[in-house]
Amino acid sequence: MKWKLFATDNSYNWFILRIVLGVVILAHGLQKTFGWFGGFGWEQSMNYFTGHVGLPSALAAFVILIESLGAFLLIIGFAGRINAFLLGIVMTGAFFVDHRHNGFFMNWFGNQPGEGFEFDLLVWAIAAVITINGSGRFSIDRTLALSYDARSGL
């Protein structure tokens, strides 16, 4: 029997979705972690999550790590189902804290108080597909699952 958490087929579809979701979220994670790409960095991001949002410090750090380390692990295809699921949960938090009050559309023209939730929907859909189907082709998960099958004689 396959190790279900890492099991995945050899699909290019899941590979493409995994890479795109991972790269897009990693950019946001690097903003929060290191202040890259015009971000605030670790300390200011922690202050935002613990002060403005009201998260405990440990949970705030976990959110930042999911968006950075979790997104990187998703890109390389390690524990793809777990990392995709966690990214979906983080985006649910962003929806309830920041996005739902601003309507559907992103704030492309700066004429609303913040971002809408259209991006959230895309993240949820992609995260759900990866959570259900696994990491796909060129993933560590696939290598681990095949190795487990070979060792167990399946």
RAMO-V78922 format. One record per pair of residues at least 6 apart in sequence whose ideal C-beta (glycine too) atoms are under 7 Angstrom apart, sorted by sequence separation. I is the first residue (numbers start at 1). J is the second residue. D is the distance in Angstrom with one decimal. If there is no record, write none. Layout:
BEGIN
I_J_D / I_J_D
END
This chain:
BEGIN
8_14_6.4 / 30_36_4.4 / 31_37_5.2 / 35_41_3.2 / 49_55_4.7 / 73_79_6.0 / 74_80_5.8 / 135_141_4.2 / 30_37_6.3 / 31_38_6.7 / 32_39_5.8 / 34_41_6.2 / 50_57_5.7 / 107_114_6.2 / 134_141_5.9 / 135_142_6.4 / 31_39_2.4 / 32_40_6.8 / 107_115_5.1 / 30_39_6.8 / 31_40_6.9 / 33_42_5.8 / 74_83_4.3 / 103_112_6.7 / 106_115_5.4 / 107_116_6.9 / 27_37_5.9 / 50_60_5.2 / 73_83_5.1 / 74_84_6.2 / 102_112_5.3 / 106_116_5.6 / 46_57_6.9 / 49_60_3.5 / 102_113_6.0 / 105_116_4.4 / 102_114_4.6 / 104_116_4.9 / 106_118_5.8 / 32_45_4.0 / 70_83_4.5 / 102_115_6.0 / 103_116_4.7 / 104_117_6.3 / 105_118_5.9 / 106_119_6.1 / 46_60_5.4 / 49_63_6.2 / 102_116_4.8 / 104_118_5.5 / 46_61_6.8 / 70_86_5.5 / 71_87_6.9 / 98_114_5.8 / 99_115_5.6 / 70_87_6.3 / 98_115_6.9 / 99_116_6.1 / 100_117_5.7 / 99_117_4.2 / 45_64_5.7 / 66_86_4.8 / 66_87_6.3 / 99_120_5.6 / 42_64_6.9 / 95_117_5.5 / 67_90_6.3 / 66_90_5.2 / 95_120_4.7 / 94_120_6.5 / 63_90_5.6 / 91_120_5.1 / 33_64_5.8 / 32_64_4.7 / 91_123_4.4 / 91_124_6.2 / 29_64_6.8 / 32_67_6.1 / 33_68_4.4 / 88_123_6.7 / 32_68_6.8 / 87_123_6.6 / 88_124_5.5 / 29_67_3.3 / 30_68_6.1 / 28_67_5.5 / 29_68_3.2 / 88_127_3.6 / 87_127_5.2 / 88_128_6.7 / 25_67_5.6 / 26_68_6.7 / 29_71_5.2 / 85_127_6.6 / 84_127_4.4 / 53_97_5.4 / 26_71_3.8 / 25_71_4.2 / 26_72_5.9 / 84_130_3.7 / 85_131_4.7 / 84_131_4.8 / 22_71_4.9 / 26_75_6.7 / 81_130_6.7 / 80_130_5.6 / 81_131_5.1 / 22_74_3.9 / 23_75_6.5 / 21_74_6.5 / 22_75_3.6 / 81_134_5.8 / 80_134_5.8 / 80_135_3.3 / 18_74_5.8 / 19_75_6.0 / 77_135_3.8 / 18_77_6.2 / 80_139_6.2 / 77_138_6.5 / 80_141_5.3 / 18_80_5.9 / 25_87_5.7 / 77_139_2.5 / 78_140_4.2 / 79_141_6.9 / 21_84_7.0 / 77_140_4.9 / 78_141_6.5 / 76_140_5.8 / 77_141_5.3 / 77_142_7.0 / 21_87_6.8 / 5_81_6.0 / 21_123_6.8 / 21_126_4.6 / 21_127_6.6 / 17_126_5.0 / 21_130_6.9 / 17_129_5.7 / 18_130_5.6 / 17_130_5.9 / 14_130_6.1 / 18_135_5.5 / 18_136_6.2 / 14_133_5.0 / 14_134_6.2 / 14_135_6.1 / 15_136_4.0 / 14_136_2.8 / 15_137_4.3 / 13_136_6.5 / 15_138_5.6 / 12_136_6.8 / 8_133_6.5 / 11_136_4.5 / 12_137_5.5 / 8_134_2.7 / 11_137_6.1 / 7_134_5.9 / 8_135_5.1 / 9_136_6.8 / 10_137_5.1 / 8_136_5.6 / 8_139_6.4 / 10_142_6.9 / 8_141_5.5 / 8_142_5.2 / 6_141_4.2 / 8_145_6.6 / 6_144_4.8 / 7_145_4.8 / 6_145_4.5 / 3_145_5.8 / 2_145_5.5 / 3_148_5.0 / 2_148_6.8 / 2_149_6.1
END
